[in-house]
Amino acid sequence: MTKDMTKGSSLKNILAFCLPMTAGNLFQQLYNMVDSIIVGQYVGVKAFTAVGLVGSVMFLVIGTAVGMCSGFSIPIAQRFGAEDYKGMRKTIFNAVILAGIIALILTSVTTVLADDLLKIMSTPKDLYDHAYKYIFVIFLGIPITIFYNLLCGIIRALGDSKTPLRYLLVSSVLNVALDFLLIVGFKMGVAGAAIATIASQLIAGILCLRYMIRNVAVIAMEPDEKKVDGSLMLKIFSVGMPMAFQFSITAVGSIILQTAVNKLGSNYVTAMAAGQKIQNFIAQPMETLGVTMATFGGQNLGAGKFDRIHKGAREVLAAEVIYSALIAVFVYFYGDVLALIFIKKDSADYTLIVENIRHFLRATCVFYPVLGVLFLFRNLLQGLSFSAVTMLAGFIELVSRCVVAFGFITKYGYNAAVFASPIAWAAAAVLLSILYVFIIRKAEQKVTAQKCCSGKLCTSK
């Protein structure tokens, strides 16, 4: 099943594509939270904190891989929108080969450097063993993570967001079952949680691949389409890696910030970890709307329909702001209640940790509308192949977090750490929203010049 997003109501297409993906991402976040709950309740608060502590390192590596896969899917969406199906299939083949090479490199490097990364981050000694065991298994599973996310990206590039959801639901249930089996039953601790995550992604990836082979006729390749094309691979790389680099830039800022927080002590690390878990869950609808705009923008760029791109951007901007404002009110008054599921009441410093979680959520929720704007323009511009601009925004986020980490946490402590990400969101969102107005005109002029006589974008040039 494919979906052409260049025709019909733009908002209807966006929501029809976005809602299943949002449900899937929420469910994925939910079972990630179940991971954390089971670890926190059955292994202990130290184990929960360690898993949260390595989140920024995981985001550096896994986020880079996911960003790369998202970037690789953009040329596929553009060729699909231009109805260049032969070129689309060649792009898919070369994207798979390229992703496999990168997966092997990433796995080799990260497993060797895992110990050094944790030491550089000033990981507290009482958290180190748990952190290393968890992140080492996650790094071993990088090829599986890339395999799964690339397949999902290809399916979504063709306008189908429902199929990845169906298989994600299956893998999510399996993940929770494996959590109980490995953590509670076999007492494998945080390593069990990591194995459950990787195994569930493997199952989801296999199911996606089987579906594509059996049901998506448009990707069935001819022998001449199964050839490694260096120039095409370089083009795919040029789109995917800037998006991956954008993720890595953001992640480096998060690691620097996390390193500064680690020096404040385990209680503050625990509060940040729990607050970020809740925030990531709540922000999923905003983030998914943004990701949808990458596919929407890519397909409509391929078709040369800039009026639809403008209209879709306005409609999604309104949706982002409305949702973020409503959810911010909820988080301000009730967000800290959710945090209680991670922390045992008999844990040491329970009252202090909960109070710090409440402070984190109330301070950051005010900036949720800004985060929605950031998600929209970052992904839309990426879908329009303006990778350099999104990389610049990522660099701005990095600088903002570094300034807070090096200049303010020593003096203002946890308060500075809490406001570091909102400051970074605001700086990047302002930059992207201003630049969008100017560079969209450049994109429109470029596409108009490349149009074929049929009115479709000429992708052969």
C-alpha positions as CSV (number, residue, x, y, z in Angstrom):
1,M,0.0,0.0,0.0
2,T,1.4,3.4,-1.0
3,K,0.0,6.9,-0.6
4,D,0.5,9.8,-3.0
5,M,0.5,12.9,-0.8
6,T,0.7,15.3,-3.8
7,K,-3.1,15.1,-4.4
8,G,-6.2,15.8,-2.4
9,S,-6.6,17.7,0.9
10,S,-3.1,18.5,2.3
11,L,-4.3,18.4,5.9
12,K,-6.2,15.2,5.4
13,N,-3.2,13.5,3.9
14,I,-0.9,14.8,6.6
15,L,-3.2,13.6,9.4
16,A,-4.0,10.3,7.7
17,F,-0.2,9.7,7.5
18,C,0.7,11.1,10.9
19,L,-1.9,9.5,13.2
20,P,-0.9,5.9,12.7
21,M,2.8,6.9,13.1
22,T,2.0,8.9,16.2
23,A,0.2,5.9,17.7
24,G,3.2,3.7,16.9
25,N,5.7,6.2,18.3
26,L,3.6,6.7,21.5
27,F,3.3,2.9,21.9
28,Q,7.1,2.6,21.3
29,Q,7.7,5.3,24.0
30,L,5.2,3.5,26.2
31,Y,7.1,0.2,26.1
32,N,10.4,2.1,26.5
33,M,8.9,3.5,29.7
34,V,7.8,0.0,30.7
35,D,11.5,-0.9,30.3
36,S,12.4,1.8,32.7
37,I,9.5,1.0,35.1
38,I,10.5,-2.6,35.3
39,V,14.2,-1.7,35.7
40,G,13.4,0.8,38.4
41,Q,11.0,-1.4,40.3
42,Y,12.8,-4.8,40.0
43,V,16.5,-3.9,39.6
44,G,16.6,-0.6,41.6
45,V,16.8,3.2,41.3
46,K,20.5,3.0,40.5
47,A,19.8,0.8,37.5
48,F,17.0,3.1,36.3
49,T,19.3,6.1,36.7
50,A,22.1,4.4,34.8
51,V,19.8,3.7,31.8
52,G,18.7,7.3,31.8
53,L,22.2,8.5,32.1
54,V,23.3,6.8,28.9
55,G,20.4,8.2,27.0
56,S,22.4,11.1,25.5
57,V,25.1,8.7,24.3
58,M,22.5,6.4,22.8
59,F,21.0,9.4,21.1
60,L,24.4,10.3,19.7
61,V,24.7,6.8,18.1
62,I,21.2,5.5,17.6
63,G,19.8,9.0,16.8
64,T,22.5,9.4,14.2
65,A,21.5,6.0,12.7
66,V,17.8,6.8,12.7
67,G,18.5,10.3,11.3
68,M,20.5,8.7,8.5
69,C,17.7,6.3,7.7
70,S,15.2,9.2,7.6
71,G,17.5,11.1,5.3
72,F,17.9,8.1,3.0
73,S,14.2,7.9,2.6
74,I,13.9,11.5,1.3
75,P,15.2,10.8,-2.2
76,I,12.9,7.8,-2.3
77,A,9.9,10.0,-1.5
78,Q,11.0,12.6,-4.1
79,R,11.3,10.0,-6.9
80,F,8.0,8.4,-5.8
81,G,6.3,11.9,-6.0
82,A,7.8,12.4,-9.4
83,E,6.5,9.0,-10.5
84,D,10.1,7.9,-11.4
85,Y,9.6,4.4,-10.1
86,K,12.7,2.9,-11.8
87,G,14.9,5.6,-10.2
88,M,13.1,5.0,-6.9
89,R,14.0,1.3,-6.9
90,K,17.6,2.0,-7.8
91,T,17.7,4.5,-4.9
92,I,16.3,1.9,-2.5
93,F,18.8,-0.7,-3.5
94,N,21.8,1.6,-3.1
95,A,20.4,3.0,0.2
96,V,20.3,-0.5,1.6
97,I,23.9,-1.3,0.7
98,L,25.1,2.0,2.0
99,A,23.2,1.6,5.3
100,G,24.7,-1.9,5.7
101,I,28.3,-0.5,5.4
102,I,27.6,2.3,7.9
103,A,26.0,-0.1,10.3
104,L,29.1,-2.3,10.4
105,I,31.4,0.8,10.9
106,L,29.2,2.2,13.7
107,T,29.0,-1.1,15.6
108,S,32.7,-1.7,15.4
109,V,33.6,1.8,16.6
110,T,31.0,2.2,19.4
111,T,31.5,-1.2,21.0
112,V,35.2,-0.5,21.3
113,L,34.7,3.0,22.6
114,A,31.8,2.4,25.0
115,D,34.0,2.3,28.1
116,D,35.8,5.5,27.1
117,L,32.6,7.4,26.4
118,L,31.2,6.7,29.9
119,K,34.5,7.7,31.5
120,I,34.6,11.0,29.5
121,M,31.0,11.7,30.7
122,S,32.2,11.5,34.4
123,T,29.7,8.6,35.0
124,P,29.3,8.2,38.8
125,K,31.0,5.0,40.0
126,D,27.8,3.7,41.6
127,L,26.1,3.8,38.2
128,Y,29.0,2.7,35.9
129,D,28.4,-1.1,35.8
130,H,24.7,-0.8,35.0
131,A,25.4,1.9,32.4
132,Y,28.1,-0.1,30.6
133,K,26.1,-3.4,30.5
134,Y,23.1,-1.6,29.0
135,I,24.8,0.5,26.4
136,F,27.2,-2.2,25.2
137,V,24.3,-4.5,24.2
138,I,22.5,-1.5,22.5
139,F,25.6,-0.8,20.5
140,L,25.9,-4.5,19.4
141,G,22.3,-4.2,18.1
142,I,23.0,-1.1,15.9
143,P,22.7,-3.1,12.6
144,I,19.3,-4.3,13.7
145,T,18.2,-0.8,14.6
146,I,19.3,0.5,11.2
147,F,17.7,-2.4,9.4
148,Y,14.4,-1.8,11.1
149,N,14.4,2.0,10.7
150,L,15.5,2.0,7.1
151,L,12.7,-0.4,6.1
152,C,10.1,1.7,8.0
153,G,11.5,4.8,6.3
154,I,11.1,3.3,2.9
155,I,7.6,2.2,3.6
156,R,6.7,5.7,4.9
157,A,8.4,7.4,1.9
158,L,5.8,5.6,-0.2
159,G,3.0,7.2,1.9
160,D,2.2,4.1,4.1
161,S,2.4,4.8,7.8
162,K,0.0,2.1,8.9
163,T,2.1,-1.0,8.1
164,P,5.0,0.0,10.4
165,L,2.5,0.6,13.1
166,R,1.0,-2.9,12.9
167,Y,4.3,-4.6,13.3
168,L,5.5,-2.1,15.9
169,L,2.5,-3.1,18.1
170,V,3.4,-6.8,17.8
171,S,7.1,-6.1,18.7
172,S,6.0,-3.9,21.6
173,V,4.1,-6.6,23.2
174,L,7.0,-9.0,22.7
175,N,9.3,-6.4,24.2
176,V,7.3,-6.2,27.4
177,A,7.1,-9.9,27.6
178,L,10.8,-10.3,27.2
179,D,11.4,-7.6,29.8
180,F,9.6,-9.7,32.4
181,L,11.2,-12.9,31.2
182,L,14.8,-11.6,31.2
183,I,14.7,-9.1,34.0
184,V,12.3,-10.6,36.5
185,G,12.6,-14.3,35.5
186,F,16.2,-14.7,34.6
187,K,17.5,-11.8,36.7
188,M,19.6,-10.3,33.8
189,G,19.2,-6.8,35.0
190,V,19.7,-3.9,32.6
191,A,21.3,-6.2,30.0
192,G,18.0,-8.0,29.8
193,A,16.2,-4.7,29.1
194,A,18.6,-4.0,26.3
195,I,18.3,-7.5,24.8
196,A,14.5,-7.2,24.8
197,T,14.7,-3.9,22.9
198,I,17.0,-5.2,20.2
199,A,15.0,-8.5,19.8
200,S,11.8,-6.6,19.4
201,Q,13.3,-4.4,16.7
202,L,14.6,-7.5,14.9
203,I,11.1,-9.0,14.8
204,A,9.5,-5.7,13.6
205,G,12.2,-5.4,10.9
206,I,11.6,-9.0,9.6
207,L,7.9,-8.4,9.5
208,C,8.3,-5.2,7.5
209,L,10.6,-6.9,5.0
210,R,8.2,-9.7,4.5
211,Y,5.4,-7.3,4.0
212,M,7.3,-5.2,1.4
213,I,8.3,-8.3,-0.6
214,R,4.7,-9.7,-0.7
215,N,2.6,-6.6,-1.0
216,V,4.5,-3.5,-2.3
217,A,4.7,-4.3,-6.0
218,V,6.2,-0.9,-6.9
219,I,9.5,-1.8,-5.3
220,A,9.9,-5.1,-7.2
221,M,13.3,-4.7,-8.8
222,E,14.6,-5.7,-12.3
223,P,18.1,-7.1,-12.5
224,D,19.5,-3.8,-14.0
225,E,18.2,-1.9,-10.9
226,K,20.2,-4.1,-8.5
227,K,23.5,-2.5,-9.2
228,V,25.8,-0.5,-7.0
229,D,25.9,3.0,-8.4
230,G,28.6,5.1,-6.8
231,S,27.3,8.5,-7.9
232,L,23.8,7.6,-6.7
233,M,25.1,6.3,-3.4
234,L,27.0,9.5,-3.0
235,K,23.8,11.5,-3.6
236,I,21.9,9.4,-1.1
237,F,24.8,9.9,1.4
238,S,24.7,13.6,0.8
239,V,21.1,13.8,1.8
240,G,21.2,11.2,4.7
241,M,24.4,12.1,6.4
242,P,23.7,15.8,7.0
243,M,20.4,14.7,8.7
244,A,22.4,12.2,10.7
245,F,25.0,14.8,11.5
246,Q,22.3,17.1,12.6
247,F,21.2,14.5,15.1
248,S,24.8,13.9,16.2
249,I,25.4,17.6,16.8
250,T,22.3,17.8,19.0
251,A,23.4,14.7,20.8
252,V,26.9,16.0,21.5
253,G,25.3,19.0,23.2
254,S,23.2,16.6,25.2
255,I,26.2,14.6,26.2
256,I,28.1,17.7,27.3
257,L,25.0,18.8,29.3
258,Q,24.6,15.3,30.8
259,T,28.3,15.3,31.8
260,A,27.8,18.5,33.7
261,V,24.7,17.1,35.4
262,N,26.5,13.9,36.3
263,K,28.8,16.0,38.5
264,L,25.9,17.3,40.5
265,G,25.2,13.7,41.8
266,S,23.0,10.7,41.3
267,N,19.8,12.3,42.6
268,Y,19.8,15.0,40.0
269,V,20.7,12.5,37.2
270,T,17.7,10.5,38.3
271,A,15.4,13.5,38.2
272,M,16.6,14.5,34.7
273,A,16.2,10.9,33.5
274,A,12.6,10.6,34.7
275,G,11.6,14.1,33.5
276,Q,13.1,13.4,30.0
277,K,11.2,10.1,29.8
278,I,7.9,11.8,30.4
279,Q,8.8,14.7,28.1
280,N,9.8,12.4,25.3
281,F,6.5,10.6,25.5
282,I,4.4,13.8,25.6
283,A,6.3,15.3,22.7
284,Q,5.8,12.4,20.3
285,P,2.7,13.8,18.5
286,M,4.6,17.0,17.9
287,E,7.7,15.2,16.6
288,T,5.7,12.9,14.4
289,L,3.9,15.8,12.8
290,G,7.3,17.2,12.0
291,V,8.6,13.9,10.6
292,T,5.4,13.7,8.4
293,M,6.3,17.0,6.9
294,A,9.6,15.5,5.6
295,T,7.7,13.0,3.5
296,F,5.0,15.4,2.6
297,G,7.5,18.0,1.6
298,G,9.7,15.5,-0.3
299,Q,6.8,14.1,-2.4
300,N,5.4,17.6,-3.2
301,L,8.9,18.8,-4.1
302,G,9.1,15.9,-6.5
303,A,5.8,17.0,-8.0
304,G,6.8,20.7,-8.0
305,K,3.7,21.6,-6.0
306,F,4.9,24.4,-3.7
307,D,1.4,25.7,-3.1
308,R,0.7,22.5,-1.2
309,I,3.9,22.7,0.7
310,H,3.0,26.3,1.9
311,K,-0.5,25.2,2.8
312,G,0.6,22.1,4.7
313,A,3.2,24.1,6.6
314,R,0.6,26.6,7.8
315,E,-1.8,23.9,8.8
316,V,0.7,21.8,10.7
317,L,2.1,24.9,12.4
318,A,-1.4,25.7,13.8
319,A,-1.8,22.0,15.0
320,E,1.7,22.0,16.6
321,V,1.0,25.2,18.6
322,I,-2.5,24.2,19.7
323,Y,-1.4,20.7,20.9
324,S,1.7,21.9,22.6
325,A,-0.1,24.6,24.5
326,L,-2.8,22.2,25.7
327,I,-0.3,19.5,26.8
328,A,1.8,22.1,28.5
329,V,-1.1,23.0,30.8
330,F,-1.6,19.3,31.7
331,V,2.1,18.8,32.4
332,Y,2.3,21.8,34.6
333,F,-0.4,20.6,36.9
334,Y,-0.2,16.8,36.7
335,G,3.1,15.8,35.0
336,D,4.9,15.0,38.2
337,V,2.3,12.3,39.0
338,L,3.6,10.3,36.1
339,A,7.1,10.4,37.5
340,L,6.1,8.4,40.5
341,I,5.9,5.2,38.4
342,F,9.7,5.2,38.0
343,I,10.7,5.7,41.6
344,K,10.0,3.5,44.6
345,K,8.6,5.4,47.6
346,D,11.2,3.7,49.8
347,S,14.1,4.9,47.6
348,A,16.7,7.0,49.2
349,D,16.0,10.8,48.8
350,Y,12.6,10.0,47.3
351,T,11.1,13.4,48.2
352,L,14.0,15.4,46.8
353,I,14.0,13.4,43.5
354,V,10.3,13.9,43.0
355,E,10.6,17.6,43.7
356,N,13.4,17.9,41.1
357,I,11.3,16.1,38.6
358,R,8.4,18.5,39.2
359,H,10.7,21.5,38.7
360,F,12.1,20.1,35.5
361,L,8.6,19.5,34.0
362,R,7.1,22.8,35.0
363,A,10.1,24.8,33.7
364,T,10.3,23.0,30.3
365,C,6.6,22.7,29.5
366,V,6.3,26.4,28.9
367,F,8.5,26.0,25.9
368,Y,6.6,23.1,24.2
369,P,5.1,25.4,21.5
370,V,8.7,26.4,20.6
371,L,9.6,22.8,20.4
372,G,6.6,22.2,18.0
373,V,7.9,25.0,15.7
374,L,11.3,23.4,15.8
375,F,10.0,20.0,14.8
376,L,8.0,21.4,11.9
377,F,10.6,23.5,10.1
378,R,13.6,21.2,10.8
379,N,11.9,18.2,9.2
380,L,10.2,20.2,6.4
381,L,13.4,21.8,5.3
382,Q,15.1,18.4,5.4
383,G,12.4,17.0,3.1
384,L,13.1,19.9,0.7
385,S,16.8,18.9,0.6
386,F,18.1,21.9,2.6
387,S,20.3,19.8,4.9
388,A,22.8,22.5,5.5
389,V,20.2,24.7,7.1
390,T,19.1,22.0,9.5
391,M,22.7,21.2,10.3
392,L,23.2,24.9,11.2
393,A,20.2,24.8,13.5
394,G,21.7,21.7,15.2
395,F,25.0,23.5,15.6
396,I,23.1,26.4,17.3
397,E,21.5,23.9,19.7
398,L,25.0,22.5,20.5
399,V,26.4,25.9,21.2
400,S,23.5,26.8,23.4
401,R,23.8,23.7,25.5
402,C,27.6,24.1,25.8
403,V,27.2,27.7,27.0
404,V,24.8,26.5,29.7
405,A,26.9,23.5,30.7
406,F,30.3,25.4,30.9
407,G,29.0,28.8,31.9
408,F,26.1,28.4,34.2
409,I,25.7,24.9,35.8
410,T,28.7,25.4,38.0
411,K,27.1,28.6,39.4
412,Y,23.4,27.9,39.2
413,G,23.4,24.0,39.4
414,Y,20.3,22.1,38.5
415,N,18.3,25.2,37.6
416,A,20.7,25.9,34.7
417,A,20.5,22.3,33.5
418,V,16.7,22.4,33.4
419,F,16.6,25.4,31.1
420,A,19.5,24.3,28.8
421,S,17.3,22.4,26.3
422,P,14.5,25.0,26.1
423,I,17.1,27.7,25.4
424,A,18.5,25.5,22.6
425,W,15.0,24.8,21.2
426,A,14.3,28.5,21.1
427,A,17.5,29.5,19.4
428,A,17.1,26.8,16.7
429,A,13.4,27.4,16.1
430,V,13.9,31.1,15.6
431,L,16.7,30.5,13.1
432,L,14.7,27.9,11.1
433,S,11.4,29.8,11.0
434,I,13.1,32.9,9.6
435,L,15.3,31.1,7.1
436,Y,12.3,29.0,5.8
437,V,10.6,32.1,4.5
438,F,13.6,33.0,2.4
439,I,15.0,29.7,1.2
440,I,11.6,28.3,0.2
441,R,11.6,30.9,-2.6
442,K,15.0,29.7,-3.7
443,A,13.8,26.1,-3.8
444,E,10.7,27.0,-5.8
445,Q,12.8,28.8,-8.4
446,K,15.2,25.9,-8.6
447,V,12.4,23.3,-9.1
448,T,10.6,25.5,-11.6
449,A,13.7,25.6,-13.7
450,Q,14.1,21.8,-13.6
451,K,10.5,21.0,-14.5
452,C,9.9,18.8,-17.5
453,C,7.3,19.7,-20.1
454,S,4.9,17.2,-18.4
455,G,4.9,19.4,-15.3
456,K,6.7,16.8,-13.1
457,L,10.1,17.3,-11.6
458,C,12.8,16.0,-13.9
459,T,14.9,13.6,-11.8
460,S,17.1,12.4,-14.5
461,K,19.3,15.4,-14.4
